[in-house]
């Protein structure tokens, strides 16, 4: 999977890049701070998946990405479970799944594999 990582915090970007750098079958095609930068990269390199925060620079990133790339797989990064039904909430937002930023690499990879295996 060609993965683009989007987060406004440079340390978070570096942490996830380091964590996922050596995962077989996963290529990180970019680390960007906002959705506009992500769209610019997607014009140049086809991304198959995104690991992203919901909102960067007051833009609902999921809606904007879906407007241009409706079939791309989106795994949402959250600081903590938003509510009791976080999975349902994230789905309503348009993401394919979510992980908490504090999750370990096994959970993140498991979620990436799960959304990647879904057709559509």
Phi and psi in radians as a Rosetta constraint file:
Dihedral C 1 N 2 CA 2 C 2 CIRCULARHARMONIC -1.565 0.35
Dihedral N 2 CA 2 C 2 N 3 CIRCULARHARMONIC 2.029 0.35
Dihedral C 2 N 3 CA 3 C 3 CIRCULARHARMONIC -2.023 0.35
Dihedral N 3 CA 3 C 3 N 4 CIRCULARHARMONIC 2.367 0.35
Dihedral C 3 N 4 CA 4 C 4 CIRCULARHARMONIC -1.947 0.35
Dihedral N 4 CA 4 C 4 N 5 CIRCULARHARMONIC 2.334 0.35
Dihedral C 4 N 5 CA 5 C 5 CIRCULARHARMONIC -1.946 0.35
Dihedral N 5 CA 5 C 5 N 6 CIRCULARHARMONIC 2.243 0.35
Dihedral C 5 N 6 CA 6 C 6 CIRCULARHARMONIC -2.190 0.35
Dihedral N 6 CA 6 C 6 N 7 CIRCULARHARMONIC 2.089 0.35
Dihedral C 6 N 7 CA 7 C 7 CIRCULARHARMONIC -2.808 0.35
Dihedral N 7 CA 7 C 7 N 8 CIRCULARHARMONIC 2.494 0.35
Dihedral C 7 N 8 CA 8 C 8 CIRCULARHARMONIC -1.326 0.35
Dihedral N 8 CA 8 C 8 N 9 CIRCULARHARMONIC -0.208 0.35
Dihedral C 8 N 9 CA 9 C 9 CIRCULARHARMONIC -1.701 0.35
Dihedral N 9 CA 9 C 9 N 10 CIRCULARHARMONIC 1.999 0.35
Dihedral C 9 N 10 CA 10 C 10 CIRCULARHARMONIC -1.007 0.35
Dihedral N 10 CA 10 C 10 N 11 CIRCULARHARMONIC -0.589 0.35
Dihedral C 10 N 11 CA 11 C 11 CIRCULARHARMONIC -1.193 0.35
Dihedral N 11 CA 11 C 11 N 12 CIRCULARHARMONIC -0.652 0.35
Dihedral C 11 N 12 CA 12 C 12 CIRCULARHARMONIC -1.140 0.35
Dihedral N 12 CA 12 C 12 N 13 CIRCULARHARMONIC -0.754 0.35
Dihedral C 12 N 13 CA 13 C 13 CIRCULARHARMONIC -1.011 0.35
Dihedral N 13 CA 13 C 13 N 14 CIRCULARHARMONIC -0.839 0.35
Dihedral C 13 N 14 CA 14 C 14 CIRCULARHARMONIC -1.106 0.35
Dihedral N 14 CA 14 C 14 N 15 CIRCULARHARMONIC -0.730 0.35
Dihedral C 14 N 15 CA 15 C 15 CIRCULARHARMONIC -1.044 0.35
Dihedral N 15 CA 15 C 15 N 16 CIRCULARHARMONIC -0.828 0.35
Dihedral C 15 N 16 CA 16 C 16 CIRCULARHARMONIC -1.212 0.35
Dihedral N 16 CA 16 C 16 N 17 CIRCULARHARMONIC -0.640 0.35
Dihedral C 16 N 17 CA 17 C 17 CIRCULARHARMONIC -1.097 0.35
Dihedral N 17 CA 17 C 17 N 18 CIRCULARHARMONIC -0.792 0.35
Dihedral C 17 N 18 CA 18 C 18 CIRCULARHARMONIC -1.103 0.35
Dihedral N 18 CA 18 C 18 N 19 CIRCULARHARMONIC -0.734 0.35
Dihedral C 18 N 19 CA 19 C 19 CIRCULARHARMONIC -1.124 0.35
Dihedral N 19 CA 19 C 19 N 20 CIRCULARHARMONIC -0.635 0.35
Dihedral C 19 N 20 CA 20 C 20 CIRCULARHARMONIC -1.809 0.35
Dihedral N 20 CA 20 C 20 N 21 CIRCULARHARMONIC 0.000 0.35
Dihedral C 20 N 21 CA 21 C 21 CIRCULARHARMONIC -1.031 0.35
Dihedral N 21 CA 21 C 21 N 22 CIRCULARHARMONIC -0.601 0.35
Dihedral C 21 N 22 CA 22 C 22 CIRCULARHARMONIC -1.888 0.35
Dihedral N 22 CA 22 C 22 N 23 CIRCULARHARMONIC 0.337 0.35
Dihedral C 22 N 23 CA 23 C 23 CIRCULARHARMONIC -1.422 0.35
Dihedral N 23 CA 23 C 23 N 24 CIRCULARHARMONIC 2.148 0.35
Dihedral C 23 N 24 CA 24 C 24 CIRCULARHARMONIC -1.098 0.35
Dihedral N 24 CA 24 C 24 N 25 CIRCULARHARMONIC 2.340 0.35
Dihedral C 24 N 25 CA 25 C 25 CIRCULARHARMONIC 1.492 0.35
Dihedral N 25 CA 25 C 25 N 26 CIRCULARHARMONIC 0.019 0.35
Dihedral C 25 N 26 CA 26 C 26 CIRCULARHARMONIC -2.092 0.35
Dihedral N 26 CA 26 C 26 N 27 CIRCULARHARMONIC 2.203 0.35
Dihedral C 26 N 27 CA 27 C 27 CIRCULARHARMONIC -2.114 0.35
Dihedral N 27 CA 27 C 27 N 28 CIRCULARHARMONIC 2.130 0.35
Dihedral C 27 N 28 CA 28 C 28 CIRCULARHARMONIC -1.487 0.35
Dihedral N 28 CA 28 C 28 N 29 CIRCULARHARMONIC 2.022 0.35
Dihedral C 28 N 29 CA 29 C 29 CIRCULARHARMONIC -1.655 0.35
Dihedral N 29 CA 29 C 29 N 30 CIRCULARHARMONIC -0.152 0.35
Dihedral C 29 N 30 CA 30 C 30 CIRCULARHARMONIC 3.142 0.35
Dihedral N 30 CA 30 C 30 N 31 CIRCULARHARMONIC 2.705 0.35
Dihedral C 30 N 31 CA 31 C 31 CIRCULARHARMONIC -2.200 0.35
Dihedral N 31 CA 31 C 31 N 32 CIRCULARHARMONIC 2.010 0.35
Dihedral C 31 N 32 CA 32 C 32 CIRCULARHARMONIC -2.311 0.35
Dihedral N 32 CA 32 C 32 N 33 CIRCULARHARMONIC 2.752 0.35
Dihedral C 32 N 33 CA 33 C 33 CIRCULARHARMONIC -1.629 0.35
Dihedral N 33 CA 33 C 33 N 34 CIRCULARHARMONIC -0.173 0.35
Dihedral C 33 N 34 CA 34 C 34 CIRCULARHARMONIC -2.740 0.35
Dihedral N 34 CA 34 C 34 N 35 CIRCULARHARMONIC 2.986 0.35
Dihedral C 34 N 35 CA 35 C 35 CIRCULARHARMONIC -1.231 0.35
Dihedral N 35 CA 35 C 35 N 36 CIRCULARHARMONIC -0.592 0.35
Dihedral C 35 N 36 CA 36 C 36 CIRCULARHARMONIC -1.086 0.35
Dihedral N 36 CA 36 C 36 N 37 CIRCULARHARMONIC -0.752 0.35
Dihedral C 36 N 37 CA 37 C 37 CIRCULARHARMONIC -1.103 0.35
Dihedral N 37 CA 37 C 37 N 38 CIRCULARHARMONIC -0.674 0.35
Dihedral C 37 N 38 CA 38 C 38 CIRCULARHARMONIC -1.080 0.35
Dihedral N 38 CA 38 C 38 N 39 CIRCULARHARMONIC -0.771 0.35
Dihedral C 38 N 39 CA 39 C 39 CIRCULARHARMONIC -1.096 0.35
Dihedral N 39 CA 39 C 39 N 40 CIRCULARHARMONIC -0.657 0.35
Dihedral C 39 N 40 CA 40 C 40 CIRCULARHARMONIC -1.078 0.35
Dihedral N 40 CA 40 C 40 N 41 CIRCULARHARMONIC -0.747 0.35
Dihedral C 40 N 41 CA 41 C 41 CIRCULARHARMONIC -1.154 0.35
Dihedral N 41 CA 41 C 41 N 42 CIRCULARHARMONIC -0.723 0.35
Dihedral C 41 N 42 CA 42 C 42 CIRCULARHARMONIC -1.105 0.35
Dihedral N 42 CA 42 C 42 N 43 CIRCULARHARMONIC -0.435 0.35
Dihedral C 42 N 43 CA 43 C 43 CIRCULARHARMONIC -1.211 0.35
Dihedral N 43 CA 43 C 43 N 44 CIRCULARHARMONIC -0.475 0.35
Dihedral C 43 N 44 CA 44 C 44 CIRCULARHARMONIC -1.704 0.35
Dihedral N 44 CA 44 C 44 N 45 CIRCULARHARMONIC -0.659 0.35
Dihedral C 44 N 45 CA 45 C 45 CIRCULARHARMONIC -2.315 0.35
Dihedral N 45 CA 45 C 45 N 46 CIRCULARHARMONIC 2.264 0.35
Dihedral C 45 N 46 CA 46 C 46 CIRCULARHARMONIC -1.211 0.35
Dihedral N 46 CA 46 C 46 N 47 CIRCULARHARMONIC 2.119 0.35
Dihedral C 46 N 47 CA 47 C 47 CIRCULARHARMONIC -1.742 0.35
Dihedral N 47 CA 47 C 47 N 48 CIRCULARHARMONIC 2.397 0.35
Dihedral C 47 N 48 CA 48 C 48 CIRCULARHARMONIC -1.735 0.35
Dihedral N 48 CA 48 C 48 N 49 CIRCULARHARMONIC -0.326 0.35
Dihedral C 48 N 49 CA 49 C 49 CIRCULARHARMONIC -2.689 0.35
Dihedral N 49 CA 49 C 49 N 50 CIRCULARHARMONIC 2.735 0.35
Dihedral C 49 N 50 CA 50 C 50 CIRCULARHARMONIC -2.347 0.35
Dihedral N 50 CA 50 C 50 N 51 CIRCULARHARMONIC 2.402 0.35
Dihedral C 50 N 51 CA 51 C 51 CIRCULARHARMONIC -1.935 0.35
Dihedral N 51 CA 51 C 51 N 52 CIRCULARHARMONIC 1.940 0.35
Dihedral C 51 N 52 CA 52 C 52 CIRCULARHARMONIC -2.561 0.35
Dihedral N 52 CA 52 C 52 N 53 CIRCULARHARMONIC 2.744 0.35
Dihedral C 52 N 53 CA 53 C 53 CIRCULARHARMONIC -1.436 0.35
Dihedral N 53 CA 53 C 53 N 54 CIRCULARHARMONIC 2.775 0.35
Dihedral C 53 N 54 CA 54 C 54 CIRCULARHARMONIC -1.212 0.35
Dihedral N 54 CA 54 C 54 N 55 CIRCULARHARMONIC -0.672 0.35
Dihedral C 54 N 55 CA 55 C 55 CIRCULARHARMONIC -2.384 0.35
Dihedral N 55 CA 55 C 55 N 56 CIRCULARHARMONIC 2.156 0.35
Dihedral C 55 N 56 CA 56 C 56 CIRCULARHARMONIC -2.247 0.35
Dihedral N 56 CA 56 C 56 N 57 CIRCULARHARMONIC 2.263 0.35
Dihedral C 56 N 57 CA 57 C 57 CIRCULARHARMONIC 0.971 0.35
Dihedral N 57 CA 57 C 57 N 58 CIRCULARHARMONIC 0.758 0.35
Dihedral C 57 N 58 CA 58 C 58 CIRCULARHARMONIC 1.061 0.35
Dihedral N 58 CA 58 C 58 N 59 CIRCULARHARMONIC 0.459 0.35
Dihedral C 58 N 59 CA 59 C 59 CIRCULARHARMONIC -2.012 0.35
Dihedral N 59 CA 59 C 59 N 60 CIRCULARHARMONIC 2.305 0.35
Dihedral C 59 N 60 CA 60 C 60 CIRCULARHARMONIC -1.299 0.35
Dihedral N 60 CA 60 C 60 N 61 CIRCULARHARMONIC 1.734 0.35
Dihedral C 60 N 61 CA 61 C 61 CIRCULARHARMONIC -1.066 0.35
Dihedral N 61 CA 61 C 61 N 62 CIRCULARHARMONIC -0.671 0.35
Dihedral C 61 N 62 CA 62 C 62 CIRCULARHARMONIC -1.098 0.35
Dihedral N 62 CA 62 C 62 N 63 CIRCULARHARMONIC -0.845 0.35
Dihedral C 62 N 63 CA 63 C 63 CIRCULARHARMONIC -1.071 0.35
Dihedral N 63 CA 63 C 63 N 64 CIRCULARHARMONIC -0.712 0.35
Dihedral C 63 N 64 CA 64 C 64 CIRCULARHARMONIC -1.174 0.35
Dihedral N 64 CA 64 C 64 N 65 CIRCULARHARMONIC -0.792 0.35
Dihedral C 64 N 65 CA 65 C 65 CIRCULARHARMONIC -1.073 0.35
Dihedral N 65 CA 65 C 65 N 66 CIRCULARHARMONIC -0.809 0.35
Dihedral C 65 N 66 CA 66 C 66 CIRCULARHARMONIC -1.082 0.35
Dihedral N 66 CA 66 C 66 N 67 CIRCULARHARMONIC -0.526 0.35
Dihedral C 66 N 67 CA 67 C 67 CIRCULARHARMONIC -1.107 0.35
Dihedral N 67 CA 67 C 67 N 68 CIRCULARHARMONIC -0.595 0.35
Dihedral C 67 N 68 CA 68 C 68 CIRCULARHARMONIC -1.733 0.35
Dihedral N 68 CA 68 C 68 N 69 CIRCULARHARMONIC -0.607 0.35
Dihedral C 68 N 69 CA 69 C 69 CIRCULARHARMONIC -2.298 0.35
Dihedral N 69 CA 69 C 69 N 70 CIRCULARHARMONIC 1.320 0.35
Dihedral C 69 N 70 CA 70 C 70 CIRCULARHARMONIC -1.137 0.35
Dihedral N 70 CA 70 C 70 N 71 CIRCULARHARMONIC -0.383 0.35
Dihedral C 70 N 71 CA 71 C 71 CIRCULARHARMONIC -1.746 0.35
Dihedral N 71 CA 71 C 71 N 72 CIRCULARHARMONIC -0.040 0.35
Dihedral C 71 N 72 CA 72 C 72 CIRCULARHARMONIC -1.159 0.35
Dihedral N 72 CA 72 C 72 N 73 CIRCULARHARMONIC 2.532 0.35
Dihedral C 72 N 73 CA 73 C 73 CIRCULARHARMONIC -1.487 0.35
Dihedral N 73 CA 73 C 73 N 74 CIRCULARHARMONIC 2.256 0.35
Dihedral C 73 N 74 CA 74 C 74 CIRCULARHARMONIC -2.132 0.35
Dihedral N 74 CA 74 C 74 N 75 CIRCULARHARMONIC 2.112 0.35
Dihedral C 74 N 75 CA 75 C 75 CIRCULARHARMONIC -1.884 0.35
Dihedral N 75 CA 75 C 75 N 76 CIRCULARHARMONIC 2.039 0.35
Dihedral C 75 N 76 CA 76 C 76 CIRCULARHARMONIC -1.458 0.35
Dihedral N 76 CA 76 C 76 N 77 CIRCULARHARMONIC 2.360 0.35
Dihedral C 76 N 77 CA 77 C 77 CIRCULARHARMONIC -1.649 0.35
Dihedral N 77 CA 77 C 77 N 78 CIRCULARHARMONIC 2.143 0.35
Dihedral C 77 N 78 CA 78 C 78 CIRCULARHARMONIC -2.130 0.35
Dihedral N 78 CA 78 C 78 N 79 CIRCULARHARMONIC 2.656 0.35
Dihedral C 78 N 79 CA 79 C 79 CIRCULARHARMONIC -1.240 0.35
Dihedral N 79 CA 79 C 79 N 80 CIRCULARHARMONIC -0.557 0.35
Dihedral C 79 N 80 CA 80 C 80 CIRCULARHARMONIC -2.848 0.35
Dihedral N 80 CA 80 C 80 N 81 CIRCULARHARMONIC 2.869 0.35
Dihedral C 80 N 81 CA 81 C 81 CIRCULARHARMONIC -0.992 0.35
Dihedral N 81 CA 81 C 81 N 82 CIRCULARHARMONIC 2.165 0.35
Dihedral C 81 N 82 CA 82 C 82 CIRCULARHARMONIC -1.209 0.35
Dihedral N 82 CA 82 C 82 N 83 CIRCULARHARMONIC -0.686 0.35
Dihedral C 82 N 83 CA 83 C 83 CIRCULARHARMONIC -2.772 0.35
Dihedral N 83 CA 83 C 83 N 84 CIRCULARHARMONIC -3.121 0.35
Dihedral C 83 N 84 CA 84 C 84 CIRCULARHARMONIC -1.060 0.35
Dihedral N 84 CA 84 C 84 N 85 CIRCULARHARMONIC -0.614 0.35
Dihedral C 84 N 85 CA 85 C 85 CIRCULARHARMONIC -1.892 0.35
Dihedral N 85 CA 85 C 85 N 86 CIRCULARHARMONIC 0.887 0.35
Dihedral C 85 N 86 CA 86 C 86 CIRCULARHARMONIC -0.994 0.35
Dihedral N 86 CA 86 C 86 N 87 CIRCULARHARMONIC -0.731 0.35
Dihedral C 86 N 87 CA 87 C 87 CIRCULARHARMONIC -1.054 0.35
Dihedral N 87 CA 87 C 87 N 88 CIRCULARHARMONIC -0.745 0.35
Dihedral C 87 N 88 CA 88 C 88 CIRCULARHARMONIC -1.147 0.35
Dihedral N 88 CA 88 C 88 N 89 CIRCULARHARMONIC -0.737 0.35
Dihedral C 88 N 89 CA 89 C 89 CIRCULARHARMONIC -1.068 0.35
Dihedral N 89 CA 89 C 89 N 90 CIRCULARHARMONIC -0.815 0.35
Dihedral C 89 N 90 CA 90 C 90 CIRCULARHARMONIC -1.087 0.35
Dihedral N 90 CA 90 C 90 N 91 CIRCULARHARMONIC -0.704 0.35
Dihedral C 90 N 91 CA 91 C 91 CIRCULARHARMONIC -1.074 0.35
Dihedral N 91 CA 91 C 91 N 92 CIRCULARHARMONIC -0.756 0.35
Dihedral C 91 N 92 CA 92 C 92 CIRCULARHARMONIC -1.091 0.35
Dihedral N 92 CA 92 C 92 N 93 CIRCULARHARMONIC -0.535 0.35
Dihedral C 92 N 93 CA 93 C 93 CIRCULARHARMONIC -1.257 0.35
Dihedral N 93 CA 93 C 93 N 94 CIRCULARHARMONIC -0.355 0.35
Dihedral C 93 N 94 CA 94 C 94 CIRCULARHARMONIC 1.926 0.35
Dihedral N 94 CA 94 C 94 N 95 CIRCULARHARMONIC 0.042 0.35
Dihedral C 94 N 95 CA 95 C 95 CIRCULARHARMONIC -1.484 0.35
Dihedral N 95 CA 95 C 95 N 96 CIRCULARHARMONIC 2.807 0.35
Dihedral C 95 N 96 CA 96 C 96 CIRCULARHARMONIC -1.566 0.35
Dihedral N 96 CA 96 C 96 N 97 CIRCULARHARMONIC -0.271 0.35
Dihedral C 96 N 97 CA 97 C 97 CIRCULARHARMONIC 3.102 0.35
Dihedral N 97 CA 97 C 97 N 98 CIRCULARHARMONIC -3.108 0.35
Dihedral C 97 N 98 CA 98 C 98 CIRCULARHARMONIC -2.597 0.35
Dihedral N 98 CA 98 C 98 N 99 CIRCULARHARMONIC 2.762 0.35
Dihedral C 98 N 99 CA 99 C 99 CIRCULARHARMONIC -2.402 0.35
Dihedral N 99 CA 99 C 99 N 100 CIRCULARHARMONIC 2.680 0.35
Dihedral C 99 N 100 CA 100 C 100 CIRCULARHARMONIC -1.501 0.35
Dihedral N 100 CA 100 C 100 N 101 CIRCULARHARMONIC 2.535 0.35
Dihedral C 100 N 101 CA 101 C 101 CIRCULARHARMONIC -1.016 0.35
Dihedral N 101 CA 101 C 101 N 102 CIRCULARHARMONIC -0.472 0.35
Dihedral C 101 N 102 CA 102 C 102 CIRCULARHARMONIC -1.493 0.35
Dihedral N 102 CA 102 C 102 N 103 CIRCULARHARMONIC -0.058 0.35
Dihedral C 102 N 103 CA 103 C 103 CIRCULARHARMONIC -1.104 0.35
Dihedral N 103 CA 103 C 103 N 104 CIRCULARHARMONIC 2.658 0.35
Dihedral C 103 N 104 CA 104 C 104 CIRCULARHARMONIC -1.402 0.35
Dihedral N 104 CA 104 C 104 N 105 CIRCULARHARMONIC 2.937 0.35
Dihedral C 104 N 105 CA 105 C 105 CIRCULARHARMONIC -1.070 0.35
Dihedral N 105 CA 105 C 105 N 106 CIRCULARHARMONIC -0.597 0.35
Dihedral C 105 N 106 CA 106 C 106 CIRCULARHARMONIC -1.095 0.35
Dihedral N 106 CA 106 C 106 N 107 CIRCULARHARMONIC -0.757 0.35
Dihedral C 106 N 107 CA 107 C 107 CIRCULARHARMONIC -1.155 0.35
Dihedral N 107 CA 107 C 107 N 108 CIRCULARHARMONIC -0.755 0.35
Dihedral C 107 N 108 CA 108 C 108 CIRCULARHARMONIC -1.102 0.35
Dihedral N 108 CA 108 C 108 N 109 CIRCULARHARMONIC -0.796 0.35
Dihedral C 108 N 109 CA 109 C 109 CIRCULARHARMONIC -1.115 0.35
Dihedral N 109 CA 109 C 109 N 110 CIRCULARHARMONIC -0.688 0.35
Dihedral C 109 N 110 CA 110 C 110 CIRCULARHARMONIC -1.054 0.35
Dihedral N 110 CA 110 C 110 N 111 CIRCULARHARMONIC -0.755 0.35
Dihedral C 110 N 111 CA 111 C 111 CIRCULARHARMONIC -1.187 0.35
Dihedral N 111 CA 111 C 111 N 112 CIRCULARHARMONIC -0.713 0.35
Dihedral C 111 N 112 CA 112 C 112 CIRCULARHARMONIC -1.035 0.35
Dihedral N 112 CA 112 C 112 N 113 CIRCULARHARMONIC -0.810 0.35
Dihedral C 112 N 113 CA 113 C 113 CIRCULARHARMONIC -1.106 0.35
Dihedral N 113 CA 113 C 113 N 114 CIRCULARHARMONIC -0.684 0.35
Dihedral C 113 N 114 CA 114 C 114 CIRCULARHARMONIC -1.119 0.35
Dihedral N 114 CA 114 C 114 N 115 CIRCULARHARMONIC -0.812 0.35
Dihedral C 114 N 115 CA 115 C 115 CIRCULARHARMONIC -1.271 0.35
Dihedral N 115 CA 115 C 115 N 116 CIRCULARHARMONIC -0.529 0.35
Dihedral C 115 N 116 CA 116 C 116 CIRCULARHARMONIC -1.180 0.35
Dihedral N 116 CA 116 C 116 N 117 CIRCULARHARMONIC -0.585 0.35
Dihedral C 116 N 117 CA 117 C 117 CIRCULARHARMONIC -1.329 0.35
Dihedral N 117 CA 117 C 117 N 118 CIRCULARHARMONIC -0.292 0.35
Dihedral C 117 N 118 CA 118 C 118 CIRCULARHARMONIC -1.272 0.35
Dihedral N 118 CA 118 C 118 N 119 CIRCULARHARMONIC 2.353 0.35
Dihedral C 118 N 119 CA 119 C 119 CIRCULARHARMONIC -1.380 0.35
Dihedral N 119 CA 119 C 119 N 120 CIRCULARHARMONIC 2.812 0.35
